[in-house]
Amino acid sequence: MDRAAAYAALLESDPQAKVEATRAAQAAPARTDADAVFAAAAPGRPAAPVLVHPAKVARRGLGSAAGRAALVHAIAHIEFNAINLALDAVCRFGGMPADYYADWMRVAVEEAHHFSLLAAHLRAAYGRAYGDFPAHDGLWEMARKTADDVLARMALVPRILEARGLDVTPALRDGLAAHGDADAARILDIILADEIGHVAVGNRWFHHLCAARGLDAPAAFAQLCAARGAPPVRPPLNTAARLAAGFSAAELAGFS
């Protein structure tokens, strides 16, 4: 994979072109110096969806087709942002081991696959397109808060934000299935299985960096959460998924 090509994918604003550029970046031969830094102030994204404050994103029940479409759109928006977050992890932080870049490039490609599945389902099942509903920018806000330090990024994006997805996805999946959207439920099964691996990547590199810097991992995590304004981890937790993703039983007990 090539980090300069990953940066071009990060800056791409058209969703389908971003998906294709992400896959191409993974397949490209490496040409970029490992110490190079490609820091984007903001990722490329389309004019729609309109981004609003999280409190202004409409909540609709799953009992209507419009409500289910809105939920599928919201998850697609999360996956689109997740492409950018993974690409930014590849591009922004120089001097990491080659496996770090390979790990996050693989994550970016899998997030692109998730987005493509959801966008296609949104069209096929509901006649709607990505961008048809307002969305918020909460995921990228944490990217801005952790842009200066790869340790902070590994602590707070995969271990806080993406891990939250492990907790909430089963209920979303069951709700969609109960209201007749079996195809969306199957997509969420794929996403949940892959996201366990994505959180595991974050855990791997968080602990690697703590060891390299001589830090106690639990203390460093607590300090970073407080300093960077991370949202609290709230139960109920998907304990099995979090353990599979590399959290310890002691950590999970501390979240309860």
N, C-alpha and C positions, 0 to 999 in steps of 0.2 A: 504494500500500500504506500501511497505517497501523500505526505502531509500538505504539500502545496495544492494538490488536487482536492484534498479534503477541505481546504480553506475555500477553494472555488465553489465547492458544494455548499458550504456554510453560507456563502454570500448569495447563492442562487435564490431568487424570490418565487419562481414558479414552482408549485408543489411537485408536479410530476417530473419536471426537470431536476429538482433537488433530489428526488428519489433516484433518478438515473445517474446523476453525478456522484451521489454517494456510493452507489454500487461500482461505478467506474473508478472511483478513488481507491476503493479496496483492491481492485484488480490491477491497478497501475503499478509498474515497477517503482521501487523507492528511489527518489532522486533528491530528497530534502535532507539537509543536515539536521541531526537530532537536536541540536541546540537552537534551531531556528524557532522564532516565536511569531505566530500569526494571530494578532489580537483584534477581533472585530468589536466595535462599539455596540453593534446590534446585528443579529443574523438577518439574512435575506428572508422576507416573507411577503405574501401577496397583500394587496390592498384590503381584501376581505379574508377573514372575518374582521369586523370592527372590534377593536379592543376597548373594553370598558372596565370599570372597577369590579372586582369579584362580587361585591354585594349587588351589582346591577345585572348580573347574568341571570336570566329567567330560569326558574325551576318549574319543570312541568312533570306531571305524574306519568307513570308508565302505562296507565290505562288508556291513553290516546295515542294514535299514530304520531301525532305532532310531538308528544312528550317523548316517545321512544326515539324519534328522529333527533330531537334536541340532545338526548343523552348520547346517542351514537356520535353525533357531531362533537360533543364535548370531549369524548374519549379520543376521537380522531385529532382534535386540537392538542390534547396532551401528547399524543404520539408524534405529531408534527414538531412540537417543541422539543420532544425527547431526541429527535434526529439532530436538531441544532445543539442541544446540550452535549450529546456524545461527540459531534464534530468539533465543538469548541474545546472539549477536553483533549482531543487529538491535537488541535492547532495551537492552543494558547500556551501550553506548558512545555517548554523545551527541556532537554537534558534528562529525560526519563528513559528507562530501559525500553528496548524494542518491543518487548512483550506488552508494555503499557499501551503503546500506540496500536498494536494489533488487537488488543482486547477492546479498546474503545471504538476502533473502526468496525469491528464485528458488531458491537452494540448498535452503532449508527445504522448499519445495514439491516439489522433485525427491526429496529424502530421504523425504518423506512418501509419494511414489509408490513408491519402492523398498520401503519398509516394507509398504505395502499389497499389493504383488505377492508379497512373501515370506510374509506372514501368510496370504494366500489360498492360496498353494501349500502351505504347511504343513498347512492344513486339508484341501485337496483330495487331496494325494498321500499324506499320512501320518496324517490323522485327529487331528492335534494342533493346539493353539492357542498363540499367543504367551502366555508365562507358564508353560507346562508344564514347562520345564527351568530349573534355577538359572542365574544369570548374574552378571556382575561389574560394577563401577562405575568401571572404569579410565578410560573416556573422560571422564566428568564430573569425575574427580579432576583432570585437566589443566585443565578449565574453572575449577575452584576456584583452581588455582595461577596462572592468568592473568587473574583477575577484575578486577584493579586497573589493567590497561594494555592497550589495544587493540593496541599493537605486539607485546606478548608473546603475546597471543591469536593474532594473525595468524602469528607466527613458529612457534608450537609446536603449534597444533591442525591447521591445514591442511597445513603444511610438514613436520610430523613424523608425526602420527597418521593423518591422511587420506592422506598420501602413501604411508604403509606399505601401505594398501589397494591402491594401484596395483601394488605389488610382489607381494602374496600372492594377489590375486584370480584371475589366470590359472591358477595351479595348483589352486585350489579349484574353479574352473569345470571344468577338465579332469577332475579327480577325480570330480565329480558326474556328468559326462557319461559317463565310463568305466564307472560303476556304474549306468547306466540312467536317470539323472534328467536327461533332456534339457531339460525345462521349467525346472528350476532353473538349468541351464547358460545358457539363454537369458536368464533374469533377471539373472544375473551379467554377461552381455555388456552389457546395458543399464546396469547399475550402473557397470561399469568405464568405459564411454564417458562417462557423466555425471560420474563422480568426477574424471576428467581436468580437466573444466571447473571443478569445485569447488576442486581444488588450485590451478588457475590463478587463481581469485578470491583465494585466500589469498596467492599470490605477488604478484598485482597490488597488493593493499593493503599488504602488508608492504613492498614497495619504495616505494610512495607515501609511507608513513609515515616510512621511513628518509630519503627525500629531504626531506620536510617538516621533519624534526628535524635535518638535517645530519649524518646518521650514515652510516658505511660499512656497507653491508648485510651483507657476509660477517662482519665483525667483530661487528656487533650480533647477528647470528644466533648466532654461537659464544658470545657473552657470555650471551645469554638462555638458551640450552640449558644452560649450566653453572649459571647462577644459579637456574633454575627446576626443575632435576632432570629434564630431558627424557630419554627413553630414547634410546640411540644409534641412529643409522641404520646398519643392517647389510645388507650384500649377501647374496644377489644382488638387484640393483635392476632394475626394469622401466625400462630406460633410455629406450626410445622413448616410453613414457607420461609419464615425468617430464620429458623434454624438451618434449613437447607441452603439459605443464602449466606451463611457464615456468621450470623449473630450467635453469641454464646447464651446459654441458659441463664447465666448470671446477669447479662445485659438485659435480657427480656424481663427478668424479675424486677430489675430496677425501673423499667418503664411502667410497671403495673401500679 
